């Protein structure tokens, strides 16, 4: 196989793009983007079922705030920390006729769909088990406890399969999209994903609690078919030979080597610190801000769905300009500005949001720096990490971020229980944790410039 060279604009002619062994004309680049965007549309529509629904579903099943935090975030963090280091290194060395990423997508997509559909039917499955085996269960195990226990198992299964799917899809994008247009590609991905999520929130979310048994299978089947069509139409290139089998470490040593290489270089280490802090500040608080809207402000499912949809529409207008800024200047500076704005926005929300209209204003305003952070984080990782070890370092971004989610979701859940469901505390959580990420982000920018900056950057490699 040929060597996978760093992605660059081809010198063969204007309007021709290369990444590794893949060469695109503008028309072929358009076709590639169409199929990747199609997959992203289906994925975001599908994942919205789980993300927005689960905290409300758990509250309806009388779960504690601590359990909500654990099931919506800590479980995801745990499976990433335990399994992603090995899977990412294995995927980097995988060689098949159809590539090293698409085979993973073919395997885990139906498993992820099955897990989500099972989550939607957890009360029925748990009730069926209880009715037939209650005589063999401990006396303290009622139907509600059994359903929550079953739901925990199903949620862990979903997080494992979805972890592989999300990362393999992200690695596929890095392998097939030319780097010079990456931020604009990512902006279009976010635009399409936001449109998908907006359609879901406007038309489907208000009916999730009342039509759960119809919506979950329908969305799952749509996603399965759509994503398989995408996989058939996206082609990977050729890769350099994998690491020889005799040089691959065992399972235990894989983790030692993985973390040593990922944390060895200060540039990457500080970037991981920034990512885990902002992930903890936003992701851990997000579930409880949803509960703030429903429990504290008294918004119904329709009201919340429409507000969340309008925030998506607002983001669409600014996604491509933000992507252009990332390509024109640097995603690192965009990330720094978004972190500072997130802190200021969360502090303002904790003081001024007291009504549905106030929550709408907050949601619209806060969606912009949150969107800018997500896009700049993805663009920075694409440009910062070495291409030969992209799966490993990109996976580490999730490993460390999800490690923060394990701790963060437990802590914020306990904080909400301690404060007797004062969900306004979630805004202060976001402000405080995000503020601690400003200094390491400044270090990332300084070290990035030391390694060549916007013109001559060469990704440092671990020894």
PELINUR-V110461 format. One record per residue. N is the residue number from 0. PSI is psi in whole degrees, -180 to 180 (* if undefined). BURIAL is # if it has 16 or more other C-alpha atoms within 10 Angstrom, else .. Layout:
n:N psi:PSI burial:BURIAL
n:N psi:PSI burial:BURIAL
//
This chain:
n:0 psi:150 burial:.
n:1 psi:159 burial:.
n:2 psi:137 burial:.
n:3 psi:101 burial:#
n:4 psi:159 burial:.
n:5 psi:137 burial:#
n:6 psi:138 burial:#
n:7 psi:163 burial:#
n:8 psi:133 burial:#
n:9 psi:147 burial:#
n:10 psi:2 burial:.
n:11 psi:-16 burial:.
n:12 psi:156 burial:.
n:13 psi:137 burial:.
n:14 psi:10 burial:.
n:15 psi:135 burial:#
n:16 psi:145 burial:#
n:17 psi:146 burial:#
n:18 psi:113 burial:#
n:19 psi:-130 burial:#
n:20 psi:0 burial:#
n:21 psi:136 burial:#
n:22 psi:134 burial:#
n:23 psi:136 burial:#
n:24 psi:175 burial:.
n:25 psi:-38 burial:.
n:26 psi:-44 burial:.
n:27 psi:-35 burial:.
n:28 psi:-36 burial:#
n:29 psi:-43 burial:.
n:30 psi:-44 burial:.
n:31 psi:-47 burial:#
n:32 psi:-36 burial:#
n:33 psi:-48 burial:#
n:34 psi:-37 burial:#
n:35 psi:-39 burial:#
n:36 psi:-36 burial:#
n:37 psi:-45 burial:#
n:38 psi:-38 burial:#
n:39 psi:-38 burial:#
n:40 psi:-49 burial:#
n:41 psi:-40 burial:#
n:42 psi:-46 burial:#
n:43 psi:-37 burial:#
n:44 psi:-43 burial:#
n:45 psi:-47 burial:#
n:46 psi:-24 burial:#
n:47 psi:-30 burial:#
n:48 psi:-43 burial:#
n:49 psi:-47 burial:#
n:50 psi:-50 burial:.
n:51 psi:-24 burial:#
n:52 psi:-38 burial:#
n:53 psi:-48 burial:#
n:54 psi:-39 burial:#
n:55 psi:-39 burial:#
n:56 psi:-44 burial:#
n:57 psi:-40 burial:#
n:58 psi:-37 burial:.
n:59 psi:-27 burial:.
n:60 psi:11 burial:.
n:61 psi:34 burial:.
n:62 psi:149 burial:#
n:63 psi:164 burial:#
n:64 psi:-36 burial:#
n:65 psi:-44 burial:#
n:66 psi:-38 burial:#
n:67 psi:-45 burial:#
n:68 psi:-41 burial:#
n:69 psi:-46 burial:#
n:70 psi:-31 burial:#
n:71 psi:-18 burial:#
n:72 psi:-46 burial:#
n:73 psi:-37 burial:#
n:74 psi:-44 burial:#
n:75 psi:-43 burial:#
n:76 psi:-40 burial:#
n:77 psi:-46 burial:#
n:78 psi:-32 burial:#
n:79 psi:-46 burial:#
n:80 psi:-40 burial:#
n:81 psi:-38 burial:.
n:82 psi:-26 burial:.
n:83 psi:-36 burial:#
n:84 psi:-48 burial:#
n:85 psi:-41 burial:#
n:86 psi:-39 burial:#
n:87 psi:-44 burial:#
n:88 psi:-38 burial:#
n:89 psi:-41 burial:#
n:90 psi:-38 burial:#
n:91 psi:-31 burial:#
n:92 psi:-2 burial:#
n:93 psi:135 burial:#
n:94 psi:117 burial:#
n:95 psi:174 burial:.
n:96 psi:-26 burial:.
n:97 psi:12 burial:.
n:98 psi:-168 burial:#
n:99 psi:-11 burial:#
n:100 psi:-44 burial:#
n:101 psi:-38 burial:#
n:102 psi:-38 burial:#
n:103 psi:-42 burial:#
n:104 psi:-39 burial:#
n:105 psi:-36 burial:#
n:106 psi:-48 burial:.
n:107 psi:-20 burial:#
n:108 psi:-51 burial:#
n:109 psi:-31 burial:#
n:110 psi:-40 burial:#
n:111 psi:-43 burial:#
n:112 psi:-44 burial:#
n:113 psi:-39 burial:#
n:114 psi:-42 burial:#
n:115 psi:-43 burial:#
n:116 psi:-39 burial:#
n:117 psi:-38 burial:#
n:118 psi:-42 burial:#
n:119 psi:-26 burial:#
n:120 psi:16 burial:#
n:121 psi:-43 burial:#
n:122 psi:-39 burial:#
n:123 psi:-43 burial:.
n:124 psi:-45 burial:#
n:125 psi:-40 burial:#
n:126 psi:-39 burial:#
n:127 psi:-43 burial:.
n:128 psi:-43 burial:.
n:129 psi:-43 burial:#
n:130 psi:-31 burial:.
n:131 psi:-22 burial:.
n:132 psi:16 burial:.
n:133 psi:-30 burial:#
n:134 psi:-24 burial:.
n:135 psi:1 burial:.
n:136 psi:155 burial:.
n:137 psi:150 burial:.
n:138 psi:-31 burial:.
n:139 psi:-7 burial:.
n:140 psi:95 burial:.
n:141 psi:180 burial:.
n:142 psi:-40 burial:#
n:143 psi:-43 burial:#
n:144 psi:-38 burial:.
n:145 psi:-42 burial:#
n:146 psi:-43 burial:#
n:147 psi:-37 burial:#
n:148 psi:-45 burial:.
n:149 psi:-42 burial:#
n:150 psi:-37 burial:#
n:151 psi:-44 burial:#
n:152 psi:-44 burial:.
n:153 psi:-37 burial:#
n:154 psi:-42 burial:#
n:155 psi:-42 burial:#
n:156 psi:-46 burial:#
n:157 psi:-47 burial:#
n:158 psi:-36 burial:#
n:159 psi:-53 burial:#
n:160 psi:-41 burial:#
n:161 psi:-33 burial:#
n:162 psi:-46 burial:#
n:163 psi:-43 burial:#
n:164 psi:-50 burial:#
n:165 psi:-45 burial:.
n:166 psi:-42 burial:#
n:167 psi:-38 burial:#
n:168 psi:-41 burial:#
n:169 psi:-42 burial:#
n:170 psi:-37 burial:#
n:171 psi:-44 burial:#
n:172 psi:-44 burial:#
n:173 psi:-33 burial:#
n:174 psi:-27 burial:#
n:175 psi:-13 burial:#
n:176 psi:128 burial:#
n:177 psi:138 burial:#
n:178 psi:-33 burial:#
n:179 psi:-24 burial:#
n:180 psi:14 burial:.
n:181 psi:-47 burial:#
n:182 psi:-38 burial:#
n:183 psi:-37 burial:#
n:184 psi:-49 burial:#
n:185 psi:-35 burial:#
n:186 psi:-44 burial:#
n:187 psi:-36 burial:#
n:188 psi:-44 burial:#
n:189 psi:-38 burial:#
n:190 psi:-51 burial:#
n:191 psi:-42 burial:#
n:192 psi:-38 burial:#
n:193 psi:-41 burial:#
n:194 psi:-44 burial:#
n:195 psi:-49 burial:#
n:196 psi:-35 burial:#
n:197 psi:-44 burial:#
n:198 psi:-42 burial:#
n:199 psi:-48 burial:#
n:200 psi:-34 burial:#
n:201 psi:-43 burial:#
n:202 psi:-27 burial:.
n:203 psi:-45 burial:#
n:204 psi:-44 burial:#
n:205 psi:-18 burial:#
n:206 psi:7 burial:#
n:207 psi:-43 burial:#
n:208 psi:-32 burial:.
n:209 psi:-24 burial:.
n:210 psi:37 burial:.
n:211 psi:-43 burial:#
n:212 psi:-20 burial:.
n:213 psi:-38 burial:.
n:214 psi:-44 burial:#
n:215 psi:-51 burial:#
n:216 psi:-38 burial:#
n:217 psi:-47 burial:.
n:218 psi:-40 burial:#
n:219 psi:-43 burial:#
n:220 psi:-42 burial:.
n:221 psi:-46 burial:.
n:222 psi:-44 burial:#
n:223 psi:-49 burial:#
n:224 psi:-45 burial:.
n:225 psi:-41 burial:#
n:226 psi:-36 burial:#
n:227 psi:-37 burial:#
n:228 psi:-42 burial:.
n:229 psi:-45 burial:#
n:230 psi:-35 burial:#
n:231 psi:-23 burial:.
n:232 psi:-3 burial:.
n:233 psi:126 burial:#
n:234 psi:132 burial:.
n:235 psi:160 burial:#
n:236 psi:-160 burial:#
n:237 psi:152 burial:#
n:238 psi:158 burial:#
n:239 psi:162 burial:.
n:240 psi:145 burial:.
n:241 psi:169 burial:.
n:242 psi:128 burial:.
n:243 psi:144 burial:.
n:244 psi:-36 burial:.
n:245 psi:-15 burial:.
n:246 psi:0 burial:.
n:247 psi:132 burial:.
n:248 psi:161 burial:.
n:249 psi:-179 burial:.
n:250 psi:-48 burial:.
n:251 psi:-45 burial:.
n:252 psi:-27 burial:.
n:253 psi:-43 burial:#
n:254 psi:-40 burial:#
n:255 psi:-49 burial:.
n:256 psi:-41 burial:.
n:257 psi:-54 burial:#
n:258 psi:-32 burial:#
n:259 psi:-45 burial:.
n:260 psi:-40 burial:#
n:261 psi:-32 burial:#
n:262 psi:1 burial:#
n:263 psi:-36 burial:.
n:264 psi:124 burial:.
n:265 psi:-36 burial:.
n:266 psi:-51 burial:#
n:267 psi:-38 burial:#
n:268 psi:-46 burial:#
n:269 psi:-35 burial:#
n:270 psi:-39 burial:#
n:271 psi:-39 burial:#
n:272 psi:-45 burial:#
n:273 psi:-49 burial:#
n:274 psi:-45 burial:#
n:275 psi:-34 burial:#
n:276 psi:-45 burial:#
n:277 psi:-37 burial:#
n:278 psi:-45 burial:#
n:279 psi:-38 burial:#
n:280 psi:-40 burial:#
n:281 psi:-52 burial:#
n:282 psi:-41 burial:#
n:283 psi:-36 burial:#
n:284 psi:-25 burial:#
n:285 psi:-43 burial:#
n:286 psi:-37 burial:#
n:287 psi:-22 burial:#
n:288 psi:-34 burial:#
n:289 psi:-43 burial:#
n:290 psi:-29 burial:#
n:291 psi:-43 burial:#
n:292 psi:-42 burial:#
n:293 psi:-44 burial:#
n:294 psi:-43 burial:#
n:295 psi:-47 burial:#
n:296 psi:-15 burial:.
n:297 psi:26 burial:.
n:298 psi:141 burial:#
n:299 psi:177 burial:.
n:300 psi:-41 burial:#
n:301 psi:-44 burial:#
n:302 psi:-45 burial:#
n:303 psi:-44 burial:#
n:304 psi:-42 burial:#
n:305 psi:-38 burial:#
n:306 psi:-47 burial:#
n:307 psi:-35 burial:#
n:308 psi:-42 burial:#
n:309 psi:-35 burial:#
n:310 psi:-36 burial:#
n:311 psi:-43 burial:#
n:312 psi:-41 burial:#
n:313 psi:-40 burial:#
n:314 psi:-35 burial:#
n:315 psi:-38 burial:#
n:316 psi:-32 burial:.
n:317 psi:-6 burial:.
n:318 psi:-49 burial:#
n:319 psi:-43 burial:#
n:320 psi:-38 burial:.
n:321 psi:-42 burial:#
n:322 psi:-41 burial:#
n:323 psi:-42 burial:#
n:324 psi:-40 burial:#
n:325 psi:-41 burial:#
n:326 psi:-38 burial:#
n:327 psi:-40 burial:.
n:328 psi:-95 burial:.
n:329 psi:142 burial:#
n:330 psi:-21 burial:#
n:331 psi:-42 burial:#
n:332 psi:-36 burial:#
n:333 psi:-41 burial:#
n:334 psi:-43 burial:#
n:335 psi:-47 burial:#
n:336 psi:-38 burial:.
n:337 psi:-37 burial:#
n:338 psi:-46 burial:#
n:339 psi:-42 burial:#
n:340 psi:-36 burial:#
n:341 psi:-43 burial:#
n:342 psi:-49 burial:#
n:343 psi:-40 burial:#
n:344 psi:-41 burial:#
n:345 psi:-39 burial:#
n:346 psi:-44 burial:#
n:347 psi:-42 burial:.
n:348 psi:-38 burial:#
n:349 psi:-22 burial:#
n:350 psi:-38 burial:.
n:351 psi:-11 burial:.
n:352 psi:110 burial:#
n:353 psi:5 burial:.
n:354 psi:174 burial:.
n:355 psi:-42 burial:#
n:356 psi:-40 burial:.
n:357 psi:-38 burial:.
n:358 psi:-35 burial:#
n:359 psi:-46 burial:#
n:360 psi:-46 burial:.
n:361 psi:-47 burial:#
n:362 psi:-42 burial:#
n:363 psi:-45 burial:#
n:364 psi:-42 burial:#
n:365 psi:-24 burial:#
n:366 psi:-27 burial:#
n:367 psi:-54 burial:#
n:368 psi:-31 burial:#
n:369 psi:-41 burial:#
n:370 psi:-43 burial:#
n:371 psi:-39 burial:#
n:372 psi:-48 burial:#
n:373 psi:-43 burial:#
n:374 psi:-44 burial:#
n:375 psi:-33 burial:#
n:376 psi:-48 burial:#
n:377 psi:-44 burial:#
n:378 psi:-39 burial:#
n:379 psi:-44 burial:#
n:380 psi:-38 burial:#
n:381 psi:-38 burial:#
n:382 psi:-23 burial:#
n:383 psi:-41 burial:#
n:384 psi:148 burial:#
n:385 psi:139 burial:#
n:386 psi:-37 burial:#
n:387 psi:-24 burial:#
n:388 psi:29 burial:#
n:389 psi:-41 burial:#
n:390 psi:-42 burial:#
n:391 psi:-51 burial:#
n:392 psi:-37 burial:#
n:393 psi:-39 burial:#
n:394 psi:-37 burial:#
n:395 psi:-34 burial:#
n:396 psi:-41 burial:#
n:397 psi:-37 burial:#
n:398 psi:-51 burial:#
n:399 psi:-39 burial:#
n:400 psi:-43 burial:#
n:401 psi:-28 burial:#
n:402 psi:-39 burial:#
n:403 psi:-35 burial:#
n:404 psi:-34 burial:#
n:405 psi:-52 burial:#
n:406 psi:-44 burial:#
n:407 psi:-43 burial:#
n:408 psi:-35 burial:#
n:409 psi:-45 burial:#
n:410 psi:-44 burial:#
n:411 psi:-32 burial:#
n:412 psi:-44 burial:#
n:413 psi:-37 burial:#
n:414 psi:-41 burial:#
n:415 psi:-38 burial:#
n:416 psi:-41 burial:.
n:417 psi:-36 burial:.
n:418 psi:10 burial:.
n:419 psi:54 burial:.
n:420 psi:35 burial:#
n:421 psi:84 burial:#
n:422 psi:-9 burial:#
n:423 psi:-23 burial:#
n:424 psi:-22 burial:#
n:425 psi:-33 burial:#
n:426 psi:-41 burial:#
n:427 psi:-34 burial:#
n:428 psi:-49 burial:#
n:429 psi:-46 burial:#
n:430 psi:-47 burial:#
n:431 psi:-45 burial:.
n:432 psi:-39 burial:#
n:433 psi:-37 burial:#
n:434 psi:-33 burial:#
n:435 psi:-12 burial:#
n:436 psi:-8 burial:#
n:437 psi:-48 burial:#
n:438 psi:-49 burial:.
n:439 psi:-27 burial:#
n:440 psi:-36 burial:#
n:441 psi:-38 burial:#
n:442 psi:-39 burial:#
n:443 psi:-47 burial:#
n:444 psi:-43 burial:#
n:445 psi:-45 burial:.
n:446 psi:-33 burial:#
n:447 psi:-42 burial:#
n:448 psi:-36 burial:.
n:449 psi:-25 burial:.
n:450 psi:15 burial:.
n:451 psi:-21 burial:.
n:452 psi:-155 burial:.
n:453 psi:-23 burial:.
n:454 psi:-45 burial:.
n:455 psi:27 burial:.
n:456 psi:130 burial:.
n:457 psi:118 burial:#
n:458 psi:123 burial:#
n:459 psi:144 burial:.
n:460 psi:142 burial:.
n:461 psi:149 burial:.
n:462 psi:* burial:.
//
